[in-house]
């Protein structure tokens, strides 16, 4: 039986892709400086800030969050980039 985190990761990956996101970083090595915390990081690129917000609010992504059932502590940020 898959773990809750595994189910969440699969649901989240599908929701991000359906929302137009492209995963640039998922996991990997981390070196944190200053007040940073060396935790697992996922970086997703969207064509616009609005598209990222909409993808986060979609029912499919909310379903992925429910799959975690509070099993992890998360920090989620949407940051507008520059050209």
Residue pairs with C-beta under 8 A, 6 or more apart in sequence:
2 10
4 67
4 68
4 69
4 71
5 68
5 71
5 72
7 67
8 64
8 65
8 67
8 68
8 71
11 60
11 63
11 64
11 67
12 61
12 64
13 23
14 60
15 55
15 58
15 60
15 61
15 63
15 64
16 23
16 44
16 55
16 61
18 55
18 58
18 60
19 46
19 51
19 54
19 55
19 56
19 58
19 60
19 61
20 46
20 47
20 51
20 55
21 44
21 45
21 46
21 51
21 52
21 55
22 44
22 45
22 46
23 42
23 43
23 44
24 43
24 44
24 45
25 41
25 42
25 43
26 42
26 43
27 40
27 41
27 42
28 41
30 38
30 39
30 40
30 41
31 38
32 38
44 52
45 81
46 52
46 55
49 78
49 80
52 78
53 78
55 61
56 76
56 78
68 74
